[in-house]
Amino acid sequence: MSIYLNKDSKIIVQGMTGGMGSKHTTLMLEAGSNIVGGVNARKAGTTVELAGKELPVYGSVKEAMAETGADVSVLFVPPAFTKDACIEAIDAGIGLLVVITEGVPVQDSAEVWAYLDGKNTRMIGPNCPGIITPGESLAGITPHTIAGKGPVGLVSKSGTLTYQMMYELRDYGFSSAIGIGGDPIIGTTHIDALQAFEDDPETEAIVMIGEIGGDAEERAAAYIKEHITKPVVGYVAGFTAPEGKTMGHAGAIVSGSSGTAQAKKEALEAVGVKVGKTPSETAQLMRDLLKARS
């Protein structure tokens, strides 16, 4: 089992013919993803050969979905055009929209977020590595060789920490690993992913990676207390971050005591989530937990 993405998912790539789009489409194909085409209005009607597969290029998401039955779109579009590309995919009714693009203006993200209300599309991102269901499908940029299938569900604000945690727990493997992105406004949240893993019968335990800034982890802690029965271990990046300085992600900024790693750690521990001081310690907490269950 998995969340949001599996071997039957049919994926199109908005921006497939660009440098990043073609590179990562090739890597997604190598991961076993069922890529069925790309979207670029200027190159509609042409084909592109990637990883030995000839892929058609369509003029719009709507056309691509009609021709291929696609239900997932991965978006590699420059920041200035990301809002329009998202709205096009949402209007077409795509089931899952994975927005990789970094540097999307917060105003644009806010408009897309508002536009999603009442629609059938789930958005992951922006500024994220996407989602991988090992051995089945990859929609995004996570290296598919890190870890195989297993009982752990992973949700993370950080791309690189997603990869590190997958590597640390490669001896167990993952049902799905989702990087939700570190921008102030994102589509899918920790809470969304936690509930999806709770509902997935093959996910036995969950790793949740957060970071300084905002209150997403505190809200996730409150949600875990009320709704999540599976064991959760956590890691919060940014214990050494100086106050008032934006760190890496646009959303990772601390003001006063709000948004600090310590406050997030305490909120999670108060609801029974064990929180590691380092990614390696967090992985060991998960390993101990799984050993105790077996």
C-alpha positions as semicolon CSV with decimal commas, in nm:
position;residue;x (nm);y (nm);z (nm)
1;M;0,000;0,000;0,000
2;S;0,099;0,364;-0,023
3;I;-0,037;0,715;0,006
4;Y;-0,135;0,934;-0,292
5;L;0,088;0,751;-0,545
6;N;0,125;0,391;-0,665
7;K;0,230;0,176;-0,962
8;D;-0,100;0,251;-1,139
9;S;-0,054;0,630;-1,125
10;K;-0,026;0,783;-1,473
11;I;0,205;1,083;-1,463
12;I;0,246;1,381;-1,695
13;V;0,520;1,641;-1,657
14;Q;0,450;2,010;-1,705
15;G;0,778;2,152;-1,832
16;M;0,911;1,811;-1,944
17;T;1,103;1,955;-2,239
18;G;1,310;2,196;-2,025
19;G;1,649;2,113;-1,875
20;M;1,530;2,019;-1,527
21;G;1,210;1,864;-1,656
22;S;1,382;1,629;-1,900
23;K;1,653;1,534;-1,650
24;H;1,408;1,442;-1,376
25;T;1,158;1,280;-1,612
26;T;1,443;1,045;-1,708
27;L;1,512;0,971;-1,341
28;M;1,142;0,915;-1,269
29;L;1,125;0,667;-1,558
30;E;1,429;0,487;-1,417
31;A;1,245;0,467;-1,083
32;G;0,963;0,279;-1,257
33;S;0,716;0,567;-1,279
34;N;0,449;0,539;-1,547
35;I;0,518;0,868;-1,729
36;V;0,267;0,905;-2,013
37;G;0,357;1,246;-2,158
38;G;0,451;1,607;-2,108
39;V;0,294;1,950;-2,146
40;N;0,442;2,245;-2,333
41;A;0,210;2,460;-2,543
42;R;0,495;2,569;-2,772
43;K;0,601;2,212;-2,850
44;A;0,259;2,046;-2,871
45;G;0,244;1,759;-3,118
46;T;0,612;1,669;-3,090
47;T;0,766;1,377;-2,903
48;V;1,068;1,350;-2,674
49;E;1,272;1,036;-2,619
50;L;1,384;0,990;-2,258
51;A;1,525;0,674;-2,097
52;G;1,441;0,483;-2,414
53;K;1,073;0,584;-2,408
54;E;0,910;0,810;-2,665
55;L;0,684;1,054;-2,484
56;P;0,424;1,276;-2,653
57;V;0,410;1,648;-2,575
58;Y;0,064;1,799;-2,539
59;G;-0,054;2,158;-2,559
60;S;-0,242;2,156;-2,230
61;V;-0,299;1,949;-1,918
62;K;-0,661;1,897;-2,024
63;E;-0,552;1,752;-2,359
64;A;-0,287;1,534;-2,195
65;M;-0,540;1,394;-1,948
66;A;-0,793;1,327;-2,223
67;E;-0,536;1,143;-2,437
68;T;-0,355;0,946;-2,167
69;G;-0,586;0,918;-1,865
70;A;-0,318;1,088;-1,653
71;D;-0,407;1,145;-1,287
72;V;-0,079;1,298;-1,161
73;S;0,116;1,600;-1,285
74;V;0,469;1,693;-1,179
75;L;0,550;2,055;-1,239
76;F;0,896;2,179;-1,346
77;V;0,806;2,534;-1,444
78;P;0,998;2,858;-1,365
79;P;0,861;3,050;-1,062
80;A;0,706;3,328;-1,270
81;F;0,484;3,079;-1,457
82;T;0,410;2,836;-1,174
83;K;0,081;2,992;-1,065
84;D;-0,069;2,973;-1,414
85;A;0,057;2,617;-1,461
86;C;-0,097;2,511;-1,128
87;I;-0,431;2,670;-1,211
88;E;-0,431;2,501;-1,552
89;A;-0,380;2,160;-1,389
90;I;-0,643;2,228;-1,121
91;D;-0,895;2,342;-1,385
92;A;-0,827;2,021;-1,580
93;G;-0,912;1,821;-1,267
94;I;-0,579;1,647;-1,212
95;G;-0,593;1,428;-0,901
96;L;-0,242;1,497;-0,770
97;L;-0,029;1,800;-0,853
98;V;0,335;1,790;-0,739
99;V;0,500;2,134;-0,758
100;I;0,880;2,105;-0,745
101;T;0,958;2,470;-0,828
102;E;1,154;2,671;-0,572
103;G;1,117;3,048;-0,532
104;V;0,745;3,073;-0,610
105;P;0,621;3,413;-0,483
106;V;0,422;3,368;-0,162
107;Q;0,139;3,576;-0,309
108;D;0,114;3,329;-0,600
109;S;0,117;3,030;-0,364
110;A;-0,159;3,193;-0,159
111;E;-0,372;3,244;-0,470
112;V;-0,324;2,883;-0,581
113;W;-0,398;2,759;-0,227
114;A;-0,723;2,956;-0,224
115;Y;-0,808;2,833;-0,576
116;L;-0,776;2,470;-0,460
117;D;-1,069;2,510;-0,222
118;G;-1,354;2,285;-0,330
119;K;-1,156;2,136;-0,622
120;N;-1,060;1,772;-0,677
121;T;-0,683;1,830;-0,683
122;R;-0,437;1,750;-0,405
123;M;-0,127;1,969;-0,432
124;I;0,212;1,878;-0,286
125;G;0,457;2,168;-0,264
126;P;0,575;2,407;-0,391
127;N;0,951;2,394;-0,324
128;C;0,950;2,025;-0,242
129;P;1,104;1,694;-0,355
130;G;0,761;1,541;-0,416
131;I;0,657;1,189;-0,325
132;I;0,799;0,841;-0,372
133;T;0,644;0,501;-0,318
134;P;0,957;0,284;-0,337
135;G;0,949;0,009;-0,596
136;E;0,634;0,154;-0,753
137;S;0,647;0,517;-0,853
138;L;0,823;0,850;-0,807
139;A;0,660;1,188;-0,867
140;G;0,939;1,436;-0,799
141;I;1,314;1,444;-0,748
142;T;1,381;1,202;-0,460
143;P;1,664;0,960;-0,555
144;H;1,485;0,627;-0,596
145;T;1,789;0,417;-0,506
146;I;1,808;0,526;-0,138
147;A;1,562;0,282;0,017
148;G;1,313;0,014;-0,078
149;K;0,963;-0,082;0,031
150;G;0,888;-0,115;0,400
151;P;0,662;-0,029;0,695
152;V;0,769;0,332;0,763
153;G;0,578;0,637;0,645
154;L;0,780;0,959;0,616
155;V;0,659;1,318;0,595
156;S;0,913;1,599;0,589
157;K;0,939;1,973;0,533
158;S;1,295;1,933;0,403
159;G;1,410;1,758;0,087
160;T;1,762;1,674;0,199
161;L;1,639;1,552;0,537
162;T;1,389;1,331;0,354
163;Y;1,678;1,171;0,168
164;Q;1,891;1,137;0,480
165;M;1,611;0,973;0,679
166;M;1,540;0,730;0,395
167;Y;1,909;0,640;0,390
168;E;1,925;0,604;0,768
169;L;1,627;0,366;0,767
170;R;1,707;0,182;0,444
171;D;1,727;-0,143;0,642
172;Y;1,350;-0,114;0,706
173;G;1,218;0,073;0,401
174;F;0,916;0,294;0,337
175;S;0,553;0,268;0,235
176;S;0,575;0,621;0,096
177;A;0,797;0,922;0,163
178;I;0,656;1,269;0,103
179;G;0,841;1,599;0,109
180;I;0,581;1,871;0,165
181;G;0,813;2,171;0,119
182;G;0,930;2,446;0,351
183;D;0,751;2,750;0,211
184;P;0,508;2,948;0,433
185;I;0,211;2,835;0,219
186;I;0,197;2,478;0,092
187;G;-0,070;2,241;-0,037
188;T;-0,040;1,915;0,156
189;T;0,049;1,953;0,526
190;H;0,200;1,733;0,794
191;I;-0,154;1,671;0,919
192;D;-0,279;1,557;0,575
193;A;0,008;1,311;0,541
194;L;-0,024;1,185;0,900
195;Q;-0,389;1,100;0,840
196;A;-0,311;0,930;0,508
197;F;-0,046;0,714;0,679
198;E;-0,289;0,640;0,963
199;D;-0,538;0,513;0,704
200;D;-0,279;0,305;0,513
201;P;-0,285;-0,055;0,642
202;E;0,078;-0,125;0,552
203;T;0,228;0,178;0,725
204;E;0,320;0,063;1,077
205;A;0,494;0,375;1,208
206;I;0,555;0,734;1,097
207;V;0,857;0,965;1,093
208;M;0,769;1,335;1,090
209;I;1,041;1,589;1,012
210;G;0,976;1,953;1,083
211;E;1,184;2,267;1,112
212;I;1,183;2,608;1,276
213;G;0,927;2,868;1,174
214;G;0,548;2,878;1,181
215;D;0,334;2,651;1,393
216;A;0,278;2,350;1,163
217;E;0,450;2,108;1,400
218;E;0,253;2,230;1,701
219;R;-0,070;2,187;1,506
220;A;0,045;1,841;1,397
221;A;0,114;1,753;1,762
222;A;-0,243;1,848;1,858
223;Y;-0,373;1,640;1,566
224;I;-0,161;1,338;1,662
225;K;-0,305;1,347;2,013
226;E;-0,663;1,338;1,884
227;H;-0,647;1,127;1,567
228;I;-0,327;0,923;1,519
229;T;-0,298;0,579;1,680
230;K;0,021;0,466;1,506
231;P;0,355;0,547;1,672
232;V;0,524;0,867;1,549
233;V;0,886;0,974;1,594
234;G;0,997;1,324;1,509
235;Y;1,289;1,547;1,425
236;V;1,290;1,927;1,423
237;A;1,567;2,099;1,227
238;G;1,708;2,429;1,349
239;F;1,806;2,405;1,716
240;T;2,111;2,624;1,649
241;A;1,939;2,878;1,423
242;P;1,982;3,244;1,529
243;E;1,665;3,434;1,612
244;G;1,517;3,659;1,343
245;K;1,721;3,512;1,056
246;T;1,558;3,325;0,768
247;M;1,725;2,986;0,738
248;G;1,714;2,815;0,399
249;H;1,342;2,772;0,353
250;A;1,126;3,081;0,319
251;G;0,908;2,965;0,607
252;A;1,196;2,891;0,844
253;I;1,216;3,208;1,049
254;V;1,186;3,242;1,426
255;S;1,040;3,546;1,600
256;G;1,065;3,554;1,978
257;S;0,980;3,214;2,126
258;S;0,736;3,139;1,844
259;G;0,850;2,881;1,593
260;T;1,161;2,764;1,777
261;A;1,285;2,406;1,752
262;Q;1,263;2,369;2,130
263;A;0,897;2,476;2,139
264;K;0,813;2,231;1,861
265;K;1,005;1,949;2,031
266;E;0,819;2,010;2,357
267;A;0,480;2,018;2,181
268;L;0,551;1,685;2,013
269;E;0,691;1,517;2,323
270;A;0,387;1,630;2,523
271;V;0,168;1,407;2,302
272;G;0,399;1,106;2,319
273;V;0,609;1,163;2,008
274;K;0,974;1,077;2,069
275;V;1,193;1,349;1,915
276;G;1,556;1,291;1,819
277;K;1,823;1,560;1,852
278;T;1,977;1,455;1,517
279;P;1,847;1,269;1,211
280;S;2,056;0,966;1,311
281;E;1,915;0,963;1,664
282;T;1,563;0,995;1,520
283;A;1,627;0,699;1,293
284;Q;1,749;0,497;1,591
285;L;1,431;0,583;1,783
286;M;1,229;0,444;1,491
287;R;1,451;0,135;1,470
288;D;1,404;0,066;1,843
289;L;1,032;0,116;1,809
290;L;1,000;-0,127;1,516
291;K;1,217;-0,387;1,691
292;A;0,994;-0,365;1,999
293;R;0,687;-0,427;1,782
294;S;0,826;-0,729;1,597
